[in-house]
Amino acid sequence: MGNPPVSSGRPELRESPPSVWTAARDIRQAQRGGAASVMSRQQARLTGMIAFARRHSPFYRQRYGHLPDETPDILSLPPVTKQELMDHFRDWVTDPEVTRERVERFVSDPDRLGALFLDRYVVFATSGTTGRPGLFVHDRVSVSVCLALAAVRRIPPLLSPGLLCSFLRRGGRTATIIATGGHFTSSVIDGLARRRYPLLAGRNRTFSLLLPLPELVRKVNDFRPAIVGSYPTALSLLAQERESGALRVDPVLALTGAERLSPAARDRMAASFGCPVRDTYAASEFPGIAFDCEHGRLHLNTDWVVLEPVDAEYRPVPAGRPSHTALLTNLANRVQPILRYDIGDSVTWIPVPCPCGSPLPGIQVEGRRDDVLPLRAETGGTVAILPIALCTVVEEDPNVLTYQLVQVGPSRIRLRIEAAPGHDRDRVAGDLADRLRRFLSAQGAAPVEVEMTGEHPVRDATGGKLRQVVADLASHGVSGNPPE
C-alpha cells in the first residue's frame, strides 16, 4: 500500500477502495498462509498508515515531527487518547469536509441513523464520559474490511449448516437488545442493514435496554427470535427470566459483546437458553477487533489491527499478564487515522496455541465489569437494574465528565461525578439525580434515595480502572451483592 498522491482538498484515501469481496479474498489468503502471511500484511499496512497519517493529518504531522523520515518502529510512536483526538478533531481528520460541527449535527438527528455522512462515511458516536461524545468516522475501506472480516471469520463459524437450518425453521428472526437513543455502533450497524435490506427489516428487531424488564420480556416473547444478541449482563438477566418461565424463547444462538464474558457466565447462559453463546470484541474505533472460536477464545484480526497490551506507563506487558490498558491501531481507516490509541481495556495475550488451529493470536479482554444493581421493587422483592442502562441515562448529559454510581443500600445510591469545565457540579448532579430517580421508578423500583456527595469517582486499587456502576452492599452491612 503506497503513499497516495498529494492533492488539494480531500486526499485520495485509497486510489481504488476494495469491494467487500476483494477484502474477503485477501483475508482468506492471509489466513491460509498462516501467521507469517498475516503478520507481513500487518507490517505493510502499518507502514502505509504511518506514512499516510504523517502526510495528510496535521495532528500526526506535528505529533511525529521529532521522528526520523524513515518509517519508525511502532514503539517510538507516542500514544494518543480519545480526549486528545477529539480536542484536535479538525487537525486529526484527513478530509477537510469532515468537521466536528457537521458530524455533531449529523448524529444529533435520529432520522439519520444508518445513513451515510456526506454520502460516503459511516459515523459512530460513543456516549460521553469525557465531556463530549467521541465521534468516529469510517471510510469505505474501513467499512469494506469490517464487513469482510465478519463474512469470513465471524459468520461461518456461527452458522453451521445444522444451526442455519434450525435458524430458518424457527423463522429466521434476530433480536438485538441494546442501549438505543444514539448513533452507537450497534444501532448504526442495525440502521445500515435496514436501509440496505428493507425486506429483511421485519425479521431483525432492536429492543431498548431502557424498557422495564417485564415489558422487555413481553416484547421479546411476542417476537420469538431465533438468535438473540446483547451485553453479557443483559443476557444473564434474561437467562434468569427464562429459567423462571417468564421468557419463553428457544434461540439457536446467543451473541454477546461490549462487556466481559466470563467462562462461568457463558456456561450459565448456554445452559439456560439451551444454545451456544458466542462472544466478540468490537469498538467504535474498529468494529472487527476480535471474534471468538468454538473453544471460547477471542482471536485478534492482526492483519487489519494492532493491539498492544501495556502498563500504566505505556510499556509492553508480556504474554500471560493482564495489561493496565491497550493501544489500538486501525490499519484500514484513513479518514481518521488511529495509531496507538489508548482504548482503556485490560487485555491479556494468551501464550499457548488454540486447539482450533487459528494462526491469529488469542486474547482475553476484561472490558466493562460493572455490576447489576439489585434494588428494592415497588411491589416487593427486588428489581435488577442493568449497568449499561444506567450508563446510558447518565451519559445523555454532556456536562458529566466522569461519574460513578455506588449502591450502598436496598434503595440508596451514592452519586459521584465530575462536571465538565464551566459547569456547576451541584447543579449537574442535581439534574442527574432527578433523571435517575425517574428512570428507576419507571423500572419498577421503590423510591430510591440518590445521595449527592462531594466524593469523586474512585478507581480500582488493583488495576486502576474506573467501574462506573458498583454494588457495594456488603461493606455497608447489607447482603445481596451480585455474584462475580
Backbone torsions as a table, in degrees:
resi	resn	phi	psi	omega
1	MET	NA	98.9	-178.3
2	GLY	-79.0	171.5	178.6
3	ASN	-70.8	141.5	178.0
4	PRO	-75.0	159.4	178.6
5	PRO	-69.1	150.0	176.4
6	VAL	-71.6	138.1	178.5
7	SER	-146.7	160.0	174.0
8	SER	-82.7	149.7	-178.1
9	GLY	74.5	-142.3	-175.8
10	ARG	-70.9	124.1	177.5
11	PRO	-71.5	157.0	173.1
12	GLU	-71.3	105.6	-177.0
13	LEU	-64.9	-28.0	169.7
14	ARG	-166.9	139.1	-172.9
15	GLU	-61.9	-42.1	179.0
16	SER	-138.6	91.2	-178.2
17	PRO	-54.6	133.3	-176.8
18	PRO	-70.7	148.4	171.0
19	SER	-73.6	168.5	176.8
20	VAL	-59.9	-38.4	-177.2
21	TRP	-69.3	-37.0	176.7
22	THR	-64.2	-45.4	178.5
23	ALA	-63.4	-39.3	-179.8
24	ALA	-64.7	-40.4	178.7
25	ARG	-62.0	-41.9	178.7
26	ASP	-65.3	-38.1	179.2
27	ILE	-64.9	-41.3	176.9
28	ARG	-63.1	-43.8	-179.9
29	GLN	-63.2	-40.8	178.9
30	ALA	-61.9	-44.0	-178.0
31	GLN	-68.2	-38.8	178.2
32	ARG	-66.3	-28.9	-179.3
33	GLY	-78.7	-7.0	177.5
34	GLY	84.9	-173.3	-174.1
35	ALA	-59.9	-38.7	-178.8
36	ALA	-63.5	-41.0	178.8
37	SER	-65.3	-41.4	179.2
38	VAL	-63.3	-46.6	-175.1
39	MET	-71.9	-30.5	176.4
40	SER	-65.5	-38.2	176.0
41	ARG	-65.6	-42.4	179.0
42	GLN	-58.4	-46.3	-176.5
43	GLN	-65.9	-42.1	179.1
44	ALA	-63.4	-42.3	-179.6
45	ARG	-70.0	-35.6	177.3
46	LEU	-63.6	-44.6	178.3
47	THR	-58.5	-46.4	179.4
48	GLY	-65.0	-38.8	-178.4
49	MET	-68.6	-40.5	178.4
50	ILE	-62.7	-45.8	179.9
51	ALA	-62.2	-41.8	-180.0
52	PHE	-64.2	-45.0	-178.8
53	ALA	-62.3	-42.1	180.0
54	ARG	-65.1	-30.3	-175.3
55	ARG	-84.9	-35.1	-169.4
56	HIS	-116.4	-12.2	179.9
57	SER	-110.4	110.9	178.4
58	PRO	-56.3	-32.6	179.3
59	PHE	-61.6	-50.3	-179.1
60	TYR	-73.0	-31.5	177.3
61	ARG	-59.3	-42.2	177.9
62	GLN	-74.2	-38.3	-176.9
63	ARG	-64.2	-36.3	-177.6
64	TYR	-101.5	14.2	-174.7
65	GLY	-60.5	-26.9	-177.9
66	HIS	-85.8	-5.0	-175.9
67	LEU	-88.9	154.6	178.8
68	PRO	-63.9	160.0	-177.5
69	ASP	-65.6	-35.6	178.5
70	GLU	-66.3	157.8	-176.7
71	THR	-57.9	120.2	-178.5
72	PRO	-77.7	160.9	170.7
73	ASP	-66.9	142.4	-175.1
74	ILE	-59.3	-31.1	-178.8
75	LEU	-68.2	-16.1	178.4
76	SER	-86.5	-9.6	179.5
77	LEU	-78.3	128.8	178.2
78	PRO	-67.8	134.7	177.4
79	PRO	-64.2	159.9	176.4
80	VAL	-127.3	157.4	178.0
81	THR	-115.7	163.1	177.0
82	LYS	-58.2	-42.5	-178.2
83	GLN	-62.9	-40.9	178.6
84	GLU	-61.6	-46.2	-178.1
85	LEU	-64.6	-40.6	179.9
86	MET	-69.6	-35.4	178.7
87	ASP	-68.8	-26.3	-178.9
88	HIS	-113.6	34.9	-172.3
89	PHE	-53.7	-47.0	-175.9
90	ARG	-61.0	-40.9	-178.9
91	ASP	-82.9	-18.2	-179.0
92	TRP	-76.3	-47.3	-174.4
93	VAL	-69.5	153.6	-177.9
94	THR	-104.9	0.2	175.0
95	ASP	-114.6	111.4	-176.8
96	PRO	-62.9	-16.4	176.6
97	GLU	-75.5	-15.9	179.4
98	VAL	-91.2	99.4	177.4
99	THR	-111.6	155.6	-179.8
100	ARG	-58.0	-42.9	-176.8
101	GLU	-64.0	-41.9	-178.8
102	ARG	-69.0	-38.9	179.0
103	VAL	-67.3	-40.8	179.1
104	GLU	-62.3	-40.7	177.1
105	ARG	-63.5	-39.0	-179.0
106	PHE	-63.2	-48.9	-176.0
107	VAL	-76.2	-13.9	177.5
108	SER	-78.5	-10.0	-178.5
109	ASP	-100.0	107.9	-179.0
110	PRO	-63.2	-22.8	179.7
111	ASP	-72.9	-12.5	179.6
112	ARG	-92.3	4.0	-179.4
113	LEU	-59.5	120.8	-178.8
114	GLY	89.5	-5.4	175.9
115	ALA	-85.0	162.9	178.7
116	LEU	-91.1	132.0	175.7
117	PHE	-75.4	129.0	-176.0
118	LEU	55.8	25.0	178.7
119	ASP	61.8	17.2	-179.3
120	ARG	-148.9	-8.1	-175.6
121	TYR	-123.9	146.7	171.3
122	VAL	-99.7	134.3	-176.7
123	VAL	-120.1	130.7	171.4
124	PHE	-113.5	138.2	175.1
125	ALA	-115.5	132.3	175.3
126	THR	-98.4	141.8	177.7
127	SER	-63.6	146.4	-165.4
128	GLY	-91.3	119.9	165.4
129	THR	-116.3	19.2	179.0
130	THR	-126.8	23.7	-179.8
131	GLY	90.0	-41.0	176.7
132	ARG	-133.2	146.5	-179.6
133	PRO	-67.5	153.3	173.4
134	GLY	-80.2	138.9	-179.1
135	LEU	-123.0	118.6	-176.1
136	PHE	-121.0	119.4	-174.6
137	VAL	-106.3	127.2	-177.2
138	HIS	-115.4	132.8	179.3
139	ASP	-85.5	-177.1	-175.2
140	ARG	-65.0	-35.9	178.7
141	VAL	-62.6	-47.7	-178.8
142	SER	-60.0	-43.4	-179.9
143	VAL	-65.0	-44.9	179.8
144	SER	-61.1	-42.9	-179.4
145	VAL	-64.2	-44.7	-179.2
146	CYS	-64.1	-40.6	177.0
147	LEU	-65.0	-40.5	-179.5
148	ALA	-67.7	-40.5	177.0
149	LEU	-59.6	-42.5	178.3
150	ALA	-65.2	-41.5	-176.8
151	ALA	-67.0	-35.1	-175.3
152	VAL	-92.2	-42.6	-169.9
153	ARG	-110.0	-16.7	-177.5
154	ARG	-100.8	-54.7	-169.5
155	ILE	-72.6	-47.4	-176.7
156	PRO	-56.1	-42.8	178.0
157	PRO	-66.9	-23.6	-179.5
158	LEU	-78.1	-45.2	-171.8
159	LEU	-106.3	78.7	171.6
160	SER	-65.5	162.0	-179.3
161	PRO	-53.8	-41.0	-179.5
162	GLY	-67.7	-42.3	-179.7
163	LEU	-68.9	-36.8	178.0
164	LEU	-62.3	-42.0	177.8
165	CYS	-61.9	-42.1	178.7
166	SER	-64.2	-40.0	178.4
167	PHE	-59.9	-45.5	-178.6
168	LEU	-70.7	-37.9	178.7
169	ARG	-62.3	-30.9	-178.9
170	ARG	-92.1	18.6	171.9
171	GLY	101.7	-9.6	178.2
172	GLY	63.1	30.0	-178.0
173	ARG	-98.5	141.0	-179.4
174	THR	-124.0	129.8	177.8
175	ALA	-112.1	129.4	175.1
176	THR	-115.6	123.7	-175.9
177	ILE	-114.2	105.2	-170.8
178	ILE	-140.9	172.1	170.9
179	ALA	-76.3	117.7	-178.0
180	THR	-106.1	178.5	176.5
181	GLY	106.2	3.7	178.9
182	GLY	-154.9	176.4	178.7
183	HIS	-84.1	53.4	178.1
184	PHE	-75.0	160.3	-172.0
185	THR	-54.8	-51.8	-177.4
186	SER	-63.0	-39.9	-179.2
187	SER	-67.2	-39.8	179.8
188	VAL	-66.8	-43.9	178.8
189	ILE	-60.7	-42.4	177.2
190	ASP	-62.6	-42.5	179.0
191	GLY	-64.8	-39.2	176.8
192	LEU	-61.0	-44.0	-179.7
193	ALA	-64.3	-39.2	-179.5
194	ARG	-66.3	-39.1	179.7
195	ARG	-70.0	-37.7	-176.8
196	ARG	-79.4	-36.1	-176.1
197	TYR	-125.7	70.4	-175.5
198	PRO	-62.2	-27.9	-178.6
199	LEU	-68.5	-23.5	179.9
200	LEU	-92.9	-5.8	-173.9
201	ALA	-58.9	-34.8	-178.3
202	GLY	-68.7	-19.6	179.7
203	ARG	-94.5	-1.9	178.1
204	ASN	-127.9	118.8	-175.3
205	ARG	-129.0	140.5	178.4
206	THR	-106.7	132.3	178.3
207	PHE	-117.0	141.5	-177.1
208	SER	-85.4	134.0	175.4
209	LEU	-69.7	-12.0	179.1
210	LEU	-78.0	-8.1	176.5
211	LEU	-68.2	143.9	170.9
212	PRO	-57.0	145.0	-173.7
213	LEU	-55.5	-45.8	179.3
214	PRO	-59.1	-38.8	179.1
215	GLU	-69.0	-40.6	177.5
216	LEU	-61.1	-45.3	179.8
217	VAL	-61.6	-42.8	-179.9
218	ARG	-62.2	-43.8	-178.8
219	LYS	-66.5	-40.7	178.8
220	VAL	-67.0	-39.7	176.2
221	ASN	-58.7	-43.2	-179.1
222	ASP	-65.3	-33.9	-177.1
223	PHE	-79.8	-32.1	178.8
224	ARG	55.1	63.4	-178.2
225	PRO	-71.6	150.4	174.1
226	ALA	-92.8	-23.8	173.0
227	ILE	-128.9	135.5	178.9
228	VAL	-127.4	134.3	-179.7
229	GLY	-131.1	138.9	178.6
230	SER	-169.1	-170.8	176.0
231	TYR	-77.9	152.6	-179.8
232	PRO	-55.0	-40.3	179.8
233	THR	-64.4	-38.5	-179.7
234	ALA	-70.3	-43.1	179.3
235	LEU	-66.3	-34.3	175.9
236	SER	-61.9	-42.1	178.9
237	LEU	-66.3	-41.8	178.1
238	LEU	-67.8	-31.6	175.7
239	ALA	-62.9	-39.1	176.6
240	GLN	-64.8	-38.7	177.5
241	GLU	-64.6	-34.5	177.4
242	ARG	-70.1	-39.3	178.2
243	GLU	-63.3	-34.4	-180.0
244	SER	-78.2	-13.0	-178.9
245	GLY	95.4	-4.9	-179.7
246	ALA	-72.1	-42.0	178.3
247	LEU	-92.5	120.7	-173.9
248	ARG	-118.8	67.7	175.9
249	VAL	-128.4	153.6	-179.8
250	ASP	-128.6	75.0	-177.8
251	PRO	-69.9	154.8	175.0
252	VAL	-93.0	-11.8	-177.8
253	LEU	-158.8	140.0	174.5
254	ALA	-121.7	134.1	-176.5
255	LEU	-118.6	137.6	179.9
256	THR	-127.5	164.4	176.1
257	GLY	-178.2	171.9	172.8
258	ALA	78.6	-21.4	177.5
259	GLU	-130.4	166.3	178.0
260	ARG	-67.2	131.2	174.8
261	LEU	-110.7	104.5	-180.0
262	SER	-77.7	155.2	177.1
263	PRO	-57.1	-38.5	179.9
264	ALA	-64.7	-43.1	178.9
265	ALA	-65.4	-38.7	178.0
266	ARG	-60.8	-44.7	-179.0
267	ASP	-64.3	-41.8	-179.9
268	ARG	-63.6	-44.3	-179.2
269	MET	-66.9	-40.9	179.0
270	ALA	-61.6	-40.3	179.2
271	ALA	-68.1	-39.9	-177.9
272	SER	-69.0	-45.1	-178.5
273	PHE	-84.7	-18.3	-178.9
274	GLY	69.4	34.8	-178.7
275	CYS	-153.0	165.5	176.4
276	PRO	-64.8	149.7	174.9
277	VAL	-119.4	121.3	-175.1
278	ARG	-120.8	145.4	-172.0
279	ASP	-115.8	163.5	175.2
280	THR	-147.8	159.7	176.1
281	TYR	-125.0	110.8	-176.2
282	ALA	-136.1	162.8	177.9
283	ALA	-152.6	159.0	176.3
284	SER	-61.2	-28.4	-180.0
285	GLU	-72.7	-27.3	175.4
286	PHE	-164.8	106.5	-173.1
287	PRO	-71.4	-8.7	-175.9
288	GLY	-119.8	49.0	-174.9
289	ILE	-66.8	-52.0	-175.9
290	ALA	-154.7	147.7	175.3
291	PHE	-125.4	151.0	-180.0
292	ASP	-89.0	163.6	176.7
293	CYS	-109.6	-176.6	-177.8
294	GLU	-66.5	-14.4	177.9
295	HIS	-92.8	5.1	176.1
296	GLY	81.7	11.4	-179.2
297	ARG	-99.5	134.3	175.2
298	LEU	-78.0	130.9	179.1
299	HIS	-113.0	126.0	-175.5
300	LEU	-78.7	131.8	-179.4
301	ASN	-81.3	72.4	-168.7
302	THR	-72.4	-9.1	173.9
303	ASP	-75.1	-17.0	-178.4
304	TRP	-127.3	0.5	-179.7
305	VAL	-148.4	147.4	171.6
306	VAL	-115.3	130.2	178.2
307	LEU	-129.6	119.4	-176.0
308	GLU	-113.6	109.6	172.1
309	PRO	-69.4	127.8	-176.7
310	VAL	-136.9	163.9	176.5
311	ASP	-88.4	-171.1	-175.8
312	ALA	-65.6	-19.4	178.4
313	GLU	-99.4	13.8	-179.2
314	TYR	64.0	30.0	174.6
315	ARG	-95.5	143.7	-177.5
316	PRO	-57.2	141.4	177.2
317	VAL	-106.2	133.0	-177.8
318	PRO	-67.4	158.7	177.9
319	ALA	-58.1	144.4	179.0
320	GLY	89.6	-6.7	-178.5
321	ARG	-118.2	130.0	179.0
322	PRO	-62.2	139.4	179.5
323	SER	-88.1	164.4	172.2
324	HIS	-74.8	-42.8	175.2
325	THR	-152.0	-172.3	179.2
326	ALA	-141.8	148.4	178.9
327	LEU	-106.2	123.8	-176.1
328	LEU	-104.5	133.9	171.8
329	THR	-124.0	119.6	179.3
330	ASN	-90.5	119.1	-176.1
331	LEU	-93.2	5.0	-176.2
332	ALA	-110.7	-35.5	-167.8
333	ASN	-93.2	119.1	-178.0
334	ARG	-106.5	-12.6	177.7
335	VAL	-73.1	-29.4	174.0
336	GLN	-134.0	83.0	-179.1
337	PRO	-60.1	128.5	179.1
338	ILE	-115.7	108.4	-175.7
339	LEU	-126.9	118.4	179.2
340	ARG	52.6	57.8	-176.5
341	TYR	-94.0	126.7	179.6
342	ASP	-72.2	104.0	-175.4
343	ILE	-87.3	-15.1	172.5
344	GLY	88.3	0.5	-178.1
345	ASP	-97.8	144.3	171.8
346	SER	-83.8	123.8	-174.9
347	VAL	-125.9	139.4	175.4
348	THR	-120.1	124.5	172.5
349	TRP	-76.3	132.2	179.2
350	ILE	-92.2	116.5	-170.5
351	PRO	-78.2	-13.9	-175.9
352	VAL	-100.2	147.8	179.5
353	PRO	-62.2	151.6	179.0
354	CYS	-86.2	142.5	177.5
355	PRO	-59.7	-19.2	-179.1
356	CYS	-73.0	-16.1	177.8
357	GLY	83.9	8.1	-179.0
358	SER	-66.1	139.4	175.0
359	PRO	-77.4	-6.7	-178.8
360	LEU	-83.1	137.0	-177.4
361	PRO	-65.3	149.8	178.6
362	GLY	-95.5	142.9	179.0
363	ILE	-136.0	158.8	170.6
364	GLN	-122.0	131.5	-175.0
365	VAL	-118.7	130.3	176.8
366	GLU	-75.5	-49.7	-179.1
367	GLY	62.7	-155.9	-179.8
368	ARG	-73.6	138.4	177.4
369	ARG	-129.6	45.5	179.1
370	ASP	-78.1	160.3	-175.6
371	ASP	-97.1	149.3	164.1
372	VAL	-76.3	132.7	-177.7
373	LEU	-96.6	118.8	176.2
374	PRO	-88.3	95.2	-178.6
375	LEU	-96.3	154.3	177.2
376	ARG	-65.1	131.9	-177.8
377	ALA	-86.4	153.8	179.2
378	GLU	-62.3	-32.2	-177.1
379	THR	-97.6	10.6	-176.2
380	GLY	99.6	159.3	-176.7
381	GLY	75.8	-152.0	-179.3
382	THR	-129.6	158.2	172.9
383	VAL	-123.8	131.1	-178.0
384	ALA	-88.6	126.3	-179.9
385	ILE	-108.8	121.9	-176.6
386	LEU	-74.5	138.2	-178.4
387	PRO	-63.3	-37.1	-177.4
388	ILE	-66.0	-30.6	177.0
389	ALA	-70.0	-42.8	177.4
390	LEU	-62.3	-42.3	179.3
391	CYS	-61.7	-38.5	179.5
392	THR	-63.7	-41.6	178.8
393	VAL	-63.4	-45.7	-178.4
394	VAL	-64.7	-44.4	-170.3
395	GLU	-79.8	1.5	170.5
396	GLU	-67.1	-20.9	-178.4
397	ASP	-96.1	109.6	-179.2
398	PRO	-69.8	-7.7	-179.9
399	ASN	-85.0	-3.9	175.8
400	VAL	-90.7	117.8	-178.5
401	LEU	-81.9	-59.2	172.5
402	THR	-137.2	159.9	-176.4
403	TYR	-156.5	165.9	174.4
404	GLN	-155.7	130.5	176.1
405	LEU	-109.1	123.0	-177.0
406	VAL	-121.9	116.5	176.6
407	GLN	-80.5	122.6	-177.6
408	VAL	-119.7	5.3	178.1
409	GLY	-166.3	169.7	-178.1
410	PRO	-57.7	-29.5	179.3
411	SER	-137.5	40.1	-176.3
412	ARG	-142.1	126.9	179.4
413	ILE	-126.2	133.3	177.2
414	ARG	-95.9	127.5	-175.9
415	LEU	-105.2	118.9	176.3
416	ARG	-116.4	124.3	179.3
417	ILE	-141.3	159.0	165.0
418	GLU	-121.7	126.4	-178.6
419	ALA	-84.1	153.9	176.7
420	ALA	-63.6	151.4	-179.8
421	PRO	-54.0	137.5	178.6
422	GLY	88.3	2.0	-179.2
423	HIS	-120.4	140.0	-178.8
424	ASP	-71.4	121.5	-174.8
425	ARG	-62.2	-43.4	-177.8
426	ASP	-64.1	-39.2	-179.5
427	ARG	-69.0	-43.5	178.3
428	VAL	-61.2	-43.9	-179.8
429	ALA	-64.1	-39.9	179.9
430	GLY	-64.6	-43.7	178.1
431	ASP	-63.3	-41.1	-179.4
432	LEU	-66.5	-41.0	179.0
433	ALA	-60.8	-41.8	178.3
434	ASP	-62.7	-43.0	-179.0
435	ARG	-65.3	-39.2	178.1
436	LEU	-65.1	-42.1	179.4
437	ARG	-60.5	-43.0	180.0
438	ARG	-65.0	-41.9	-179.9
439	PHE	-64.5	-45.6	-178.1
440	LEU	-65.8	-35.2	176.2
441	SER	-64.0	-41.6	178.9
442	ALA	-65.5	-24.1	177.9
443	GLN	-81.6	-3.8	178.7
444	GLY	96.0	10.9	178.5
445	ALA	-79.5	147.2	170.9
446	ALA	-64.4	161.9	-179.3
447	PRO	-48.1	127.4	-176.1
448	VAL	-107.9	132.5	174.0
449	GLU	-85.0	114.4	175.9
450	VAL	-99.5	105.3	-172.7
451	GLU	-88.3	118.3	177.5
452	MET	-90.1	122.3	-176.5
453	THR	-121.1	168.9	174.8
454	GLY	-84.9	3.8	-177.6
455	GLU	-73.6	149.9	173.3
456	HIS	-98.5	157.6	176.6
457	PRO	-53.8	139.8	-176.1
458	VAL	-111.9	127.8	178.0
459	ARG	-85.5	155.0	177.2
460	ASP	-59.9	137.6	-179.5
461	ALA	-68.1	-29.4	-175.2
462	THR	-79.5	-55.5	-174.5
463	GLY	-103.5	-9.0	-179.5
464	GLY	76.5	9.4	-178.3
465	LYS	-86.0	151.9	178.1
466	LEU	-98.0	109.6	171.3
467	ARG	-86.0	124.5	-171.1
468	GLN	-88.9	-24.3	177.7
469	VAL	-128.7	117.2	-172.2
470	VAL	-130.3	130.1	171.2
471	ALA	-96.4	102.5	-176.4
472	ASP	-113.1	58.4	-175.5
473	LEU	-81.0	-39.9	-174.1
474	ALA	-60.8	-42.3	-177.7
475	SER	-71.7	-10.4	175.8
476	HIS	-108.5	20.3	173.1
477	GLY	75.3	23.0	-178.9
478	VAL	-120.8	134.3	176.6
479	SER	-84.9	156.9	175.0
480	GLY	121.1	10.9	174.5
481	ASN	-57.2	141.0	178.9
482	PRO	-66.6	149.2	178.8
483	PRO	-67.3	155.9	176.1
484	GLU	-70.0	NA	NA
